[in-house]
Amino acid sequence: MRLSRIHWNELKYALWLPLYLLAFVLIEHLPQPSYWATQLPLDDAIPFCEWFVLFYCAWYPLLVTVGIYLLLRDAPAFRRYMAFLAVTFFASVLIWLLIPNGQDLRPQVFPRENLPTTLVAALCRIDTNTNVFPSVHVVGSVGAALAVWDSPRLRAHPLLRWGVPVLAALICISTLFIKQHSVLDVVSGLVLSLLAAIPIYLIPWIRAKKLP
């Protein structure tokens, strides 16, 4: 792919990302002697299924792939995608600081030993069980799905138009089955996504429809 096709000037809209990663690492290492546990009785009814870790890990390439494509082919959609992720990710950090939270759902002993449980165990070592409400896995997945529908180039492909939202839904569900998040974490992620999508996607779309 030609470097000349990259909208280099648009990269400034991604400058928030290293700041967010730094904030995430710092807050993850803050001493947290106590936290609000977000699990509900409903979470106990959801069985642990390690195979959903494959969908959980798909979150990373999904967000990166959508971002790179929009940077190359659809600069306005890239800007809206970056705005959505920045707003929801930093809002999540603010909530974590104001309301220290976590969940106590992770299994102490895995029911089986296989590659997926090994991946889940690695995730548990890397990612703490705190700062889970709202789930950035949820808001990121919703953001990728919205970005696909926002871009005429991506929306024109039925496989992407429907496949990415389905994958996003599976990623959200996966957080429950591998016990990385509670139902409340997922719901709060969806609510935050809706609140961010209204000014970034919905209102501009309504205004564009009203134009003669």
N, C-alpha and C positions, 0 to 999 in steps of 0.2 A: 504494500500500500504506500502510495507516494506521501512523503512528508509534507509536500506542498499543499495537500488536501486537508491537513490538520489546521483547525482554527486556533492557532497558538494564542491569540489574544483572549480567547474564551477560557483559557486555563486559569485566569485570575479568579473565575467563579468557583474554582476548586481549592482555593487557598485556605478555606476553612478546614479542610480535611486534616492536615497535620496538627492544627490547633485542637481539633476534636480528639484525635488519637492521643495527644499529650494529656488532655484533660481526662480522658478515659483511664489512661495508665495511672495518673496521679490519684484519681478518686478510688481506683481499685486497690491502691496501696495505703489509703488512709486507714488508720486504726478505727475499727467499728465494733466496739464492745457489745452493742446491742442494735437490733434493727426490727422493723415491723415485718413480720412474716406474712407473706401475701397468699399462702396456700389456703384453699377452701376445701370443705368436705368433698366437693365434686372432683377435686384433683385426685383423691384417693381411689376414685372409681375408674380412672384412666390408667390402663395397664402400661407397664414399661415395655417398650418395643425398640430394641437397639437398631433395627434396620432403618428407622426414620432418621438416623444420623446422616445418612446419605443425602437426604433432602436438606437437612440442617446445614451441611457443609456446602450445598449448592448455592447458598446465599452469597458467598464471597464472589465466585465467578459471575453470578447473575448480575450483581450490582456493578462490577467492574466492566463486564461486557456491554451492558446497556450504556454506561457512561462513555466508554470509548467510542461506541458506534455513534452516539449523538454528537460527540465532540467532532467526529469526522464528517458527519452527514447532515446534522440538524442542530445548528448552534442555538436557536431560540429554545428548542425543546431541552437542550443541554442545560441552559441557564435555569429553566424552571425545575429541572430535575435536581440540580445542585441546590437551588433555593429550598426545595422541599426537604431534601436530606439534611441540609444545614439547620433549618428551623426545627425539625423533629429531633435530630440528634442532640443539639444543644439544649432544647427544652427537656429532653430526657435527663441530661446531666444536671440541669437545674433542679429537677424533681428529686433526683438521687441525693443531691446535697441538702435540700430542704426536708425531705422525708427519707431518712436512711431505711432501706428496705432490703429484703432478701427472701429466700424460700428454703424450706427444709425438706424438699422432696427427693433429693438425690439418693439412690439406693446405696446402702452401706456395702452390700455384697451383690454383685451381678448374678442373675439366675443362670447365666451361661457364659462360656468363654469362647469368643470368636472374634473375627476382625472388627465388626461393628462395635462390640462392647469394648474392645481395645481403643477404638476411636473415641467412644464416649468417655472412657476413663482419662484419655489424654485431654479432652476438652475440659473435664472437671479439674484437672491439674492446672491448666492454663487459665481458665476463667473461673472466678470465684462464684459462690452462690448468692452474692449480694448485687445490688444495683440492677435489679431485674424488672422493676415497675416504673415506666412502661418498658416493653421489650423492643430493643432497637432492631432485633431480627424481624419483628412484625412491621415496624414502620419502614424499614429498608425494603422489605418485600413489597409492601403496598406501593412505595415510591417507584420501584422498578416497573410494576404493573401499570401504574398511572402514566409513567413516561412512555411506555410502549403505545398506549392508547392516545397519548398526546401528540406523538410524532406521526404525521401522515405516511412517511416512508415505512415505518414499522407496522403501523395499523393496517397498511395495505396487504400485509401477508397474513392470511387466516391462521397459519400455524403459530405465528408470534402473537397475533391479536388475542388468541384464546389460550395458547400454550403457556405464555408467561404468567397470566393471572392464575391459571391452574397450578403452575409450579410455585407461585407466590403463596397460594393457599396451603399447599402441601408443606412448604417451609414453615408457615405459621403453626400448622398442626404438629409438625415434627418437634417443635419446642416443648410441647406437652408430653409427647410419648417418650422422649428421652430425658424428661424431668429437668430440663434446663429452665423452664418457666412454668408458672401457674396459669390457670384460666384467667385470673384477674390481670396478670401481666399482659396476656394476649389481648384481652378486651380493652385495657387502657391504651395499648399500642394502636388498636383500631380507632379508638376515639381520638387520640392525638393525631393520627393520620387524617381523619376526617376534618378536624379543625384546621390543619395546615393546608389541606387540599382545597378548602373553600376559597381563600384569597388567592392561592397560587394557580389553581386550575379552573375551578367552577366559575367564579365571578368573571375572569377574562373571557371564558368561553361564552357565557351569557351575553356579555357586552358585544362580542364579535358576531353573535347571532342576530343581535338587534341592529347592526349596521346595515344600511341600505345596499 
